[in-house]
Amino acid sequence: QVQLVESGGGLVQAGGSLRLSCAASGSIFSISAMGWYRQAPGKQRELVASIASDGSTNYADSVKGRVTISRGIARNIVYLQMNSLNPEDTAVYYCNAASGILGLHSWGQGTPVTVSS
């Protein structure tokens, strides 16, 4: 039982930066991993970055070097720092959490990111 709320999306110019935030509530101590996914029009949802409870991270090849996922001092918050954005990054970005022994997934409502040329 984890609830997620994303924020920080918006419209940016190509080459710009955004920091997305995800605040988790509920059974936050059962979370084993959190991640950011995105879904662009006409495409399926894809993983952008994830971070496990031990701090290990992984990134999609398309964003490596431009994106950093991190936890805040308050560990119920996870950030996605995105730099050097390009129009291909345009999508609705969703926060995800895997929790419990079954790794059940919870999703936020999504925050849209639009990168203009």
Contacts in CASP RR format, 6 or more apart in sequence:
PFRMAT RR
TARGET T0000
AUTHOR 0000-0000-0000
METHOD contacts of the structure
MODEL  1
QVQLVESGGGLVQAGGSLRLSCAASGSIFSISAMGWYRQAPGKQRELVAS
IASDGSTNYADSVKGRVTISRGIARNIVYLQMNSLNPEDTAVYYCNAASG
ILGLHSWGQGTPVTVSS
1 26 0 8 1.000
1 27 0 8 1.000
1 99 0 8 1.000
2 24 0 8 1.000
2 25 0 8 1.000
2 26 0 8 1.000
2 27 0 8 1.000
2 28 0 8 1.000
2 30 0 8 1.000
2 31 0 8 1.000
2 97 0 8 1.000
2 99 0 8 1.000
2 106 0 8 1.000
3 24 0 8 1.000
3 25 0 8 1.000
3 26 0 8 1.000
3 106 0 8 1.000
3 108 0 8 1.000
4 22 0 8 1.000
4 23 0 8 1.000
4 24 0 8 1.000
4 25 0 8 1.000
4 95 0 8 1.000
4 96 0 8 1.000
4 97 0 8 1.000
4 106 0 8 1.000
4 107 0 8 1.000
4 108 0 8 1.000
5 22 0 8 1.000
5 23 0 8 1.000
5 25 0 8 1.000
5 95 0 8 1.000
5 108 0 8 1.000
5 109 0 8 1.000
6 20 0 8 1.000
6 21 0 8 1.000
6 22 0 8 1.000
6 93 0 8 1.000
6 94 0 8 1.000
6 95 0 8 1.000
6 108 0 8 1.000
6 109 0 8 1.000
6 110 0 8 1.000
6 111 0 8 1.000
7 20 0 8 1.000
7 21 0 8 1.000
7 22 0 8 1.000
7 23 0 8 1.000
7 111 0 8 1.000
8 18 0 8 1.000
8 19 0 8 1.000
8 20 0 8 1.000
8 21 0 8 1.000
8 111 0 8 1.000
9 18 0 8 1.000
9 20 0 8 1.000
9 93 0 8 1.000
9 111 0 8 1.000
9 112 0 8 1.000
9 113 0 8 1.000
10 18 0 8 1.000
10 111 0 8 1.000
10 112 0 8 1.000
10 113 0 8 1.000
10 114 0 8 1.000
11 114 0 8 1.000
11 115 0 8 1.000
11 116 0 8 1.000
12 18 0 8 1.000
12 85 0 8 1.000
12 113 0 8 1.000
12 114 0 8 1.000
12 115 0 8 1.000
12 116 0 8 1.000
13 115 0 8 1.000
13 116 0 8 1.000
14 85 0 8 1.000
14 86 0 8 1.000
14 87 0 8 1.000
14 115 0 8 1.000
14 116 0 8 1.000
14 117 0 8 1.000
15 83 0 8 1.000
15 84 0 8 1.000
15 85 0 8 1.000
15 86 0 8 1.000
15 115 0 8 1.000
16 83 0 8 1.000
16 84 0 8 1.000
16 85 0 8 1.000
16 115 0 8 1.000
17 81 0 8 1.000
17 82 0 8 1.000
17 83 0 8 1.000
17 84 0 8 1.000
17 85 0 8 1.000
18 81 0 8 1.000
18 82 0 8 1.000
18 85 0 8 1.000
18 113 0 8 1.000
19 79 0 8 1.000
19 80 0 8 1.000
19 81 0 8 1.000
19 82 0 8 1.000
20 36 0 8 1.000
20 79 0 8 1.000
20 80 0 8 1.000
20 82 0 8 1.000
20 93 0 8 1.000
20 95 0 8 1.000
20 111 0 8 1.000
20 113 0 8 1.000
21 77 0 8 1.000
21 78 0 8 1.000
21 79 0 8 1.000
22 34 0 8 1.000
22 35 0 8 1.000
22 36 0 8 1.000
22 77 0 8 1.000
22 78 0 8 1.000
22 79 0 8 1.000
22 80 0 8 1.000
22 95 0 8 1.000
22 108 0 8 1.000
23 76 0 8 1.000
23 77 0 8 1.000
24 31 0 8 1.000
24 34 0 8 1.000
24 76 0 8 1.000
24 77 0 8 1.000
24 78 0 8 1.000
24 95 0 8 1.000
24 97 0 8 1.000
25 76 0 8 1.000
27 99 0 8 1.000
27 100 0 8 1.000
28 75 0 8 1.000
28 76 0 8 1.000
30 99 0 8 1.000
30 100 0 8 1.000
31 53 0 8 1.000
31 97 0 8 1.000
31 98 0 8 1.000
31 99 0 8 1.000
31 100 0 8 1.000
32 52 0 8 1.000
32 53 0 8 1.000
32 98 0 8 1.000
32 99 0 8 1.000
32 100 0 8 1.000
32 103 0 8 1.000
33 50 0 8 1.000
33 51 0 8 1.000
33 52 0 8 1.000
33 53 0 8 1.000
33 97 0 8 1.000
33 98 0 8 1.000
34 50 0 8 1.000
34 51 0 8 1.000
34 71 0 8 1.000
34 78 0 8 1.000
34 95 0 8 1.000
34 96 0 8 1.000
34 97 0 8 1.000
34 98 0 8 1.000
35 47 0 8 1.000
35 48 0 8 1.000
35 49 0 8 1.000
35 50 0 8 1.000
35 51 0 8 1.000
35 69 0 8 1.000
35 78 0 8 1.000
35 95 0 8 1.000
35 96 0 8 1.000
35 97 0 8 1.000
36 47 0 8 1.000
36 48 0 8 1.000
36 49 0 8 1.000
36 50 0 8 1.000
36 69 0 8 1.000
36 78 0 8 1.000
36 80 0 8 1.000
36 93 0 8 1.000
36 94 0 8 1.000
36 95 0 8 1.000
36 96 0 8 1.000
37 45 0 8 1.000
37 46 0 8 1.000
37 47 0 8 1.000
37 48 0 8 1.000
37 93 0 8 1.000
37 94 0 8 1.000
37 96 0 8 1.000
38 45 0 8 1.000
38 46 0 8 1.000
38 48 0 8 1.000
38 89 0 8 1.000
38 91 0 8 1.000
38 92 0 8 1.000
38 93 0 8 1.000
38 94 0 8 1.000
38 113 0 8 1.000
39 45 0 8 1.000
39 46 0 8 1.000
39 91 0 8 1.000
39 92 0 8 1.000
39 94 0 8 1.000
40 88 0 8 1.000
40 90 0 8 1.000
40 91 0 8 1.000
40 92 0 8 1.000
43 91 0 8 1.000
45 94 0 8 1.000
46 60 0 8 1.000
47 60 0 8 1.000
48 59 0 8 1.000
48 60 0 8 1.000
48 63 0 8 1.000
48 67 0 8 1.000
48 69 0 8 1.000
48 80 0 8 1.000
48 93 0 8 1.000
49 57 0 8 1.000
49 58 0 8 1.000
49 59 0 8 1.000
49 60 0 8 1.000
49 63 0 8 1.000
49 67 0 8 1.000
49 68 0 8 1.000
49 69 0 8 1.000
49 80 0 8 1.000
50 57 0 8 1.000
50 58 0 8 1.000
50 69 0 8 1.000
50 96 0 8 1.000
51 57 0 8 1.000
51 69 0 8 1.000
51 70 0 8 1.000
51 71 0 8 1.000
51 78 0 8 1.000
55 71 0 8 1.000
57 69 0 8 1.000
59 65 0 8 1.000
59 67 0 8 1.000
59 69 0 8 1.000
62 88 0 8 1.000
63 82 0 8 1.000
63 89 0 8 1.000
66 82 0 8 1.000
66 83 0 8 1.000
66 84 0 8 1.000
66 85 0 8 1.000
67 80 0 8 1.000
67 81 0 8 1.000
67 82 0 8 1.000
67 83 0 8 1.000
68 79 0 8 1.000
68 80 0 8 1.000
68 81 0 8 1.000
69 78 0 8 1.000
69 79 0 8 1.000
69 80 0 8 1.000
69 81 0 8 1.000
70 78 0 8 1.000
70 79 0 8 1.000
70 81 0 8 1.000
71 77 0 8 1.000
71 78 0 8 1.000
71 79 0 8 1.000
72 78 0 8 1.000
72 79 0 8 1.000
78 95 0 8 1.000
80 93 0 8 1.000
82 89 0 8 1.000
82 113 0 8 1.000
85 113 0 8 1.000
85 115 0 8 1.000
86 115 0 8 1.000
87 115 0 8 1.000
87 116 0 8 1.000
87 117 0 8 1.000
88 115 0 8 1.000
89 113 0 8 1.000
89 115 0 8 1.000
90 113 0 8 1.000
90 114 0 8 1.000
90 115 0 8 1.000
91 112 0 8 1.000
91 113 0 8 1.000
92 110 0 8 1.000
92 111 0 8 1.000
92 112 0 8 1.000
92 113 0 8 1.000
93 110 0 8 1.000
93 111 0 8 1.000
93 112 0 8 1.000
93 113 0 8 1.000
94 107 0 8 1.000
94 108 0 8 1.000
94 109 0 8 1.000
94 110 0 8 1.000
95 107 0 8 1.000
95 108 0 8 1.000
95 110 0 8 1.000
96 105 0 8 1.000
96 106 0 8 1.000
96 107 0 8 1.000
96 108 0 8 1.000
97 105 0 8 1.000
97 106 0 8 1.000
98 104 0 8 1.000
98 105 0 8 1.000
99 106 0 8 1.000
END
